[in-house]
C-alpha cells in the first residue's frame, strides 16, 4: 500500500544485524586427554607414588651407606669420669648409622652413671657424635655407718670415697641419713650442708678450715674447724657471720673457759659456751659476742 492508501509493491529495507542478540559462532572445545579431571587425578597419584618411592629409596640408601657410619665419638666436659668409662657406656654406638641412631637411648645410659648429672649428644655429619658431659660436684664426704661416700648438693651418692679421690679437699658430713644401697641421702639435710658451704665459699681460707659438718638436726648445722675441737652450733642461716663471730671471740673464750666442748652461736649477740670439763647436765656459760 502506498501513501495514498492503495496497494503497491513492498520495498526491501536493509537492517544491520545487532550482535548482542545473536549467538556467536564458536567451535566446541575438545579437552585433551591429560586435561580431563580423572586424568589429572591419575597423574597426581602417579607423581605422588613416584616421589614417595624415590624418598624411600633415598632414605634407605642414606641409612645403609658406610659414609654415614659413626666412626668418632668426641667426649667433652668430663673430669672425674674418664673418657674410657664414657666409651664403655657408649659401647655399641660406634658403627651405627648416624641418621638412624637413637641418641636419646644412649643419653639415658650415660645418666645411669652416678657421676653424670646431665649429658647432651649431638650429630656432626658425616660420622661424628659429640658428647657433652655435666658432672656432679661433690660437696663433702658422707659418713654412712663405717663407710665414706662422695655426696652432692642434691643428696646423690656419687661414689665410695677412697685413695683415688685423695686430691679432693672436702669436709666429712655426718647425720645425712640414708644408705649406700638407696643411692641417696636425706635431701633436706644435704641441702643444709650445701647452703653452709656455699655461704663460706667467699672466704676460701675459712672454707678450707671446715673439717666436719653434722646435720643430724635439719635446723641446726654443727661445724668443727680443723685445729679446733669445739662443736660450733650455727643453726640454719647466717653461717658466715656466726663463724666470723666465733673466730673473733675464740682467743678470749679459750682464755676464760679453757677447753671448749661446744659453742652455741644461734642467739647473737648472746653466745653459749660449754667447757669440756663441765659436769654432765650442767648449763653452758654465756658470753656476749659482737653484735651483727
Buried (B, 14 or more C-beta within 10 A) or exposed (E): EEEEEEEEEEEEEEEEEEEEEEEEEEEEEEEEEEEEEEEEEEEEEEEEEEEEEEEEEEEEEBBEEEEBBBBEBEBEBBEBBEBEBBBEBBEEBBEBBBEEBEBEEBBEBBEEBBBBBEBBBEBEEEBBBBBBBEBBEBBBBBBBEEEBBBBBBBBBBBBEBEEEBEEEEBBBBBBBBBEBEEEBBBBEBBBBBBBBBBBBEEEEEBBEBBBBBBBEBBEBBBBBBEEBEBBBBBBBEBBBBBBBBBBEBBEEBBEEBEEBBBBBBBEBEEBBBBBEEBEEEEEBBEBEBEEE
